[in-house]
């Protein structure tokens, strides 16, 4: 899945890394037409709330999804097509920020609906009318429902959520939570530790490591480690330091960021992590959880997002949620910041205001669409109304999202490309040799000084 992470940047991390492999295997470089979702010629009456009522015509939609996620979206769209008679033309575009920006610069047409651009473009594109606000295209009732039913951390009045001049430009349709600690309940039978220190003080059985980790992901190697350290910073030093850091306003050599690297280092230390640092660096991230299920087990814990459930079930056929794998939330560092969680969410932006676009945006926020997405598996809803999930693990994950004070953006996705890749590489270098931390952070400061425009 390439997804928009709470503010909508297409990138190669998390499930995004999986999707790049899937798309690349199909031979695509910029975009591919999705399998037809089609169609019905229709009448011209206006849609009712949620996209019902015959409308007819067409709507052009760009999505970054491929594989199972694209198939799930097509299932979501089927009732909409039946209800409205609108033909949905789907195109998979891997790097939507680049393609959208090129189209804007060239004055060529944009899709009716697509994912958001890089967050650094939000204000300009909102104020110049490139992105359309939900306040302008949703009915008053639908807008009230969207703001009331969507998790508050996603719609809060801040720029990261795509809120510009008190208007909402991103419509969130589903979400995931990161920083969950996965384990095998048949191996770890203790109480979930409340603090990071308690977690790292657990003594695993002889021959079993405390942690499993894997950071290899082709050109995006290092992104799983970046999620880990992001979780530490937001929960150790708070949301303001976290946002200022990925915005280029906090130096990498600052005490807060150095402390986070050192804390992350406890996890990947040779005496803590399965196979030692070399194994961590050379193992693909999709295999990180495999040693949880070996005999004897290779490790007790593995940190990753909710999407990891499908990967674990594929790699170890027959395991079941709640019986063979479960999670507890990331333990706290202090009470003050315990309500911060790291997440990412898929969102859409309207670029062309048409009756068909209005109908589809209204439908995607509806409980009907949200429930279909959830029923396909592997995701959480963006709506608080959705409480029925395919398994107890996802039901529990939904309570984590619902109880969050802040769902904070994936930091690397909010950084300029040069900074993002330097960040990922720094974590590989640090895992390989923790004695080089000061020089690694100084190098990141140098990249930061040139990567941000305007300079921080």
N, C-alpha and C positions, 0 to 999 in steps of 0.2 A: 504494500500500500504506500503510495506517495500521498501524503495528506497535508492538510493545512493545520499547522500547529497553533491552535488558539488564535492565531492572527493570520494565518493563511499563507505560509510560504511553502511552495513545493520544494521538497528536498529529499536527499537520500539518507534518511535515518530511520531507525526503528523499522516498522513495516515498510517504510519508504524504500529501504535498502532491498527488501524482498521484491518490491514492485519493479525496481530498476532491473533486476535480474530477469524478471518475467518479461518485461517489455523488451529488453535487449535481446532476449532469446527469440522474440518475434521479429527481430530485425528492424525495430523502429528507432529513429533518432530524434525526431521532433514530435510527431503526433501520428496516431493511427485512428482510423474510424473504428468505433466500437461496434460489436455485432448489433444488427438492427434491433431497435426496441419497438418500432413503428406501431401504429399509425391509424388513423382513420380520418378521412376528410370530414369536416364538421360544419356545423351551423355557426352562427355568429353571436349567440346570446352571451351575456356576461356570466362569468363563473360565480357560483356562490362561495361562501367561506370554505377554505380548505381545498379549493381547486375543483369542486363539484360543479356540474352544469356543463352543457355542451358549449364549446368555444370554437373548436376547429383551428386550422392553421398549423404553424410549426413553431418550434422553439429550438434554438441552437445552444447546446450545453457542452462546455469543456469540462472534463474531469481528469484528474491525474491517476485514477484508479485503473487497475488491470486485474486479471485473474478473478479470484473469489470475491473481491470487493466490488469489482465491476458487475459481476453476476448478481451480487446482492442488491446493488443499486437498480439494476434492471427489474428485479422482483419488486422493489419499492415503486418503480414507475408504472408497472402494469395496471394497477387500479386507476391511477391518474389518467392514463391514456384512455381507458374504458369510460371513465366518468366525463372526460372533457372532449374527446375526439381530437386532441392535440397530438401531432407527430413530434416526437422528441428525437432530435438529431444529436447523437452523442459522438464526441471526438475525444480520444485520450491524448492529452498533451503532457509530456513529462515535466518540462520546465515552463510552467505557465507564467511565472513572473517575467522571464525573458521574452516569451512570445507576446504577452500582453503589452509589455513595454515597447517592444519593436513595433507593434501595430499602432500604439498611441503615437510614437515618434514619427511613423510614416503616414499617419492620418488614414490608415486603412481600418476596415470594419472590425469590431470586437464581437465576440460571442454574446448572446443575450444574457447568459448566466455562466459563470466560471468560478474558480477558486480565487481568493484574494491575491494581490501582489505582495511583494515584500512590505512589511509594516512601515518601512521608511517612506513609502509612497502614500500611505493612507490619507494624511491631511491634504496633500496636494490634489489627489484624485477625487477626494470627497468634495473639496471646495470648488473644484473646476467642473464638477458634474459628471466625471467619468464613471465613478461609482454612484449608485443610487441608494438612497436611504430607505430603510424599512418604514419610517414614518411617512414616506411619500408614496409607497406602493402597496402597503397593506391597508386594509380597512381598519377603522378605529377598533372594532371588536377583535380582529385578528392580531393587531399590534398589542393590545392589552393582554390577550391570551399568551402571545409569544413571550412578552416580558415577565408575565406572572408565572408561566410554566417552566421556562428555561432556568437551569441552575444559575443562581444569582452571580456566581463568580464569573460566568461567561458574559453576562450582560451589564456588569458594573460599568459605571461611567468613567472609562479610562481609554487612552489611545490604543493600548495593547489589544483591547477587545474590538477595535474598529469603531469606537465611538468618537465622533468628531463634531464639535459644536452641539453636543447633547443629542445627536442623531446616531442611530445604529446602522452601520453599513455592512456588517457581517451577520449572516444568519447561520447560527450553529445548528447542526443537524445530528451530530453524534460525537462521542468523546471517549477518551481512554485515560487511565491514570497510570503514572509511572512510579517507580520507587517502591514497588511491592516486593516483599521478601518471600520467595517461594520455597516450599519445603515439602518433603514426603512425610505425611502424618504417621506412617508406619515406622519411620526412622527417628524423627524428632517428635517426641511425645510430651515435651515440656510445655511450660506456659510461655506465651509470646513475650519477649523482653520489651520493657517499656522504653528503655533508653539505649542509645548507641553503645555506651560502655558496658551495659548488661549483655548486649548481644555479643560483643567481641570478647567477653569474659567466659562465654560458654565453652566447655571442653568437649569436643567431639570424641567419639570412640577411637581407639587406636586404629590407624590406617585410613581414617576418614578426615578430610580437611574441613575447616569451618565453612569456607566459601568456595563456590565455583564462579568463574567469570570467563568470558571470551569476547575479544574485541576485534577480531578480524572481520572485515566487511568490504574487501576490495578497495576501491579508491576512497571509500568512506570509512576505512578502518579507524577505530578510535571513538566513533560516535556512542557506542554503549557506555564507555567510560565517561563520556561527557554528560550523559544523563545521570550517572551516579554522582558525579561531583556537583552538578547543578542541584540535585536533591539536598546535598550537604549544605551548600551555601545558603539556600533559601530557608533551611530549617535551623541552621547554626547562627547565621548573622542577620537573617530577616529579609523581608521582601524588598525593602528599599535598596539595601546593598545589592541584592540580587539583580534587580532591574537596572540600577546604575551601572553595575558591572557589565552586563551584556550590552548596554547602551554605549559603552566606551568611556564612562565617567569615573570608574574605579580602576586603578592600576592593578595589573596582575601581581605586582610585587607588594601590594597592600597586605597588612596583617591578616585581614579576613580571607583573602583568596589563598594566601600561603597556608593558613591553618586548614582550609578545606582540602588542599592537596595533601597535606600531611595526614589528615583524617582518612582520606581516600587511600593513602598509602598503607594504612593498617589492614585494609581489606585485601590488597594485592601483594602483601609481604610474602616472601617465600615460605614462611612457616604457617601461613594462614590459608593460602589459596591452592586449590587442587592443581597439581602438576607443576606449580611454580610459575614465575612470570613468563618463561618461554612458551609454556602451554597456553597461557592466557592470550599471548600475542599472536599465536599461530592458529588458534582454533576459531572457526567461524562462529559468530554470535548466536546462530540458530541452534548450535549444539551445546550452548552453555549449560543448559539444565539436564543434559543426558546423564551425568554422573549421579544425579539425585536418585536414579532408579536402578542403578547397577547393584550387583551383589558381590562383595560388600559395597555399600554406598561410597562414592568418591567424595561427597561433601554433604553438609547439612543444609546450606542456604544458597540461593541464587537470586540476585536482584534484577528485576525486569518489569515491563509494563503488562497490562492485562492481555495484550495481544499474544503473549507468550504461551497461553493455554493451547491454542491451535498447533503451535510448533511442537510443544512437548508431546501432544497426543499423536502427531504425525511421526515424530522420532521414536516414540515408545508406544507402539500400538497396544490398545487395551486398557491403558490407564484411564481413571475416571476422576472427575472433579470431586473434591471433598473426601474421597477415599484414598486416592493415590497421590494427589497433590492438592495443596492449599496454600494460603498466604496469610501473612499478617502485615499491617501497614508499616511503613518505614518508621523505625523508632525515633523518638524525639531527642534533641540535644538540650533544649530548655522549653519550659512551658510557654514562653512568650511567642515563639514562632511555630509551635506544634500544629497550628491550623493551616500552615502552608503546605500545599501538595503540588507536585509537578504533574502536569497533564498535557495532553494535546487534543485538539478537537478538529473535526472536519467542518468547514463552513463554506458557504457560497455567497457570491456577490452578484447583484443584478447590474449589468452594464447597459442593457437596452430595455427601456420601459415599454413593454407591449402587453396586451391582454394575456397573451400566452405566458410571458415571463411572470406576470403577477399571479396567474393561476398556479404555476409550478412552485413559486416561492411560498405561496400560501399553503399549498399541499405539503411541501417538505417539512414544514413546522408542525403539521397536524399530528395528533396522537396516532392516527391510522398509519401514516408513513413511518413515524418513529418506532412503532411496535413491529412493523415488518422488518426494519433494519435490525432491530434487536433479535428477532426470531431467526434471522439468518446466522446468528452466532458471531462471537469474536469482537463485539463492540458494546459499549454502553450508550444509552440514549443521552441526548442533551436535555431532555425534558424530565422534570421531576414527576410527571404523571405516570411515567412508565416504571412499573414495579415488577412486572412479570418477565423473568429472564430464563434462558434455557437451562441454567444450572445454578446451584447455590453459591458457587464461587463468584459468578458475575453479580448475583444479587448482593453479596457482601461488598463487592467492589463499588456498586452503586451507592451503598451507604457511606463509603469513604468519600466519594465525590460530593454527595449530598451534605456531608458534615464539614466540608472544607471551608475555611475562612477565605482563602485565596487559592485558585487554580492558576498556577504560574506557568508562563510560556517556557517551552524548551529553549534554553539560552542560546545554544549554537545556531538555531534557526533564525534568531533575531540579529545575528552578527553579520557584517559584511563577509563575502566569500573568503577573502584572504585570511580574515581573523578566524572564521569558523574552522578552516582547514589547519591553520596553525594550532588552534586549540585542540583539535582531535589528535594531531601529531604529538603535541606536548604530553598528552596522557600516555601515549605509547612509549615515548622516551622516558617518562617518569616511572612507568611500570617496569621498564627495563633496568633503570638505574636511579634509585631514589636519591642518591648522593648528589645528583646534578640539579636539584630543585631550584636553587638560586639562579643558576645560569638559564634554566628553562624559563623561569618567570621573567627574567630580564629580557630574554628574546621575545617573549610575548608582548611586553611593554613596547618594544621597538615596532612590532607589527601593528599594534594598536595605534601608535602615533601616526601611521600613514594610511591605515585601512578605512578609517571613518571619514565620511564626507557630509557636512563639514567636520573638521577635526574636533574631537571632544574637548 
